[in-house]
Amino acid sequence: MLHYLYARELAAVPALARGMFTDRARQFSTRLGWPVAVDRAGQERDAYDELNPLYVICTGAGERHLGSLRFLPTRGRTMLNDHFHDLLEGERLSDGNIWECTRFCLAPEAGSEVSAQLMLGAAEVGRAFHLSHAAAVFDERMIRIYRRLGWGPTILSSRGQGRDRVSLGLWRFSEDIRMALAVRAGIDAGLSKAWFNDSRLVRSPLREPA
């Protein structure tokens, strides 16, 4: 199942939040060796988790975390604008129709379908908030995933070579893409839309994270 939660709502689901931040530490620190901060509880958080981002979270049996990603509007503070000036050629990306997507994370036990389900969740966010694109910085290992899912980015700039290559891309939102991702994820498109509509985001007016 897909869940859509702002950071301020994670307190209501402590076990799910703990699973997400623990799996982030396992992926980004332990497996990939990124210089991220891991606390004494073995959880990875950064300054952008303090900005009330919107999380897309995929869960399995017992509501355990299987995968997640994080959205922030580019009109506010973003990792892209703060840390990837070279990929932006010194400019800032600030557009009400584009949100930044970061921390694409898969649990160790996640099946191959979880990546497709997360991308479907991202497409639901784009549909509901009437966005044109998602922006993300990604490394070479993600290219294979995007190609398999059939929703690749338009690459704007890159640095590095081979496995060290890092790129900035834009993913275009459309209804055709959402429908195709639903097929790849094995989830009925109507059910996917219902999961979003049943979330807290719809029980109060849609808004950008504060």
Secondary structure, DSSP 8 states (H G I E B T S, - for coil): -EEEEEGGGGGG-HHHHHHHHHHHIIIIIIIT-----B-TTS-B--GGGGG--EEEEEE-GGG-EEEEEEEEETTS--HHHHH-TTTTTT-----TTEEEEEEEEE-TT--THHHHHHHHHHHHHHHHTT-SEEEEEEETHHHHHHHHHT---EEEEEES-GGG-EEEEEEE--HHHHHHHHHHHT--HHHHHHHHHTSHHHHS------
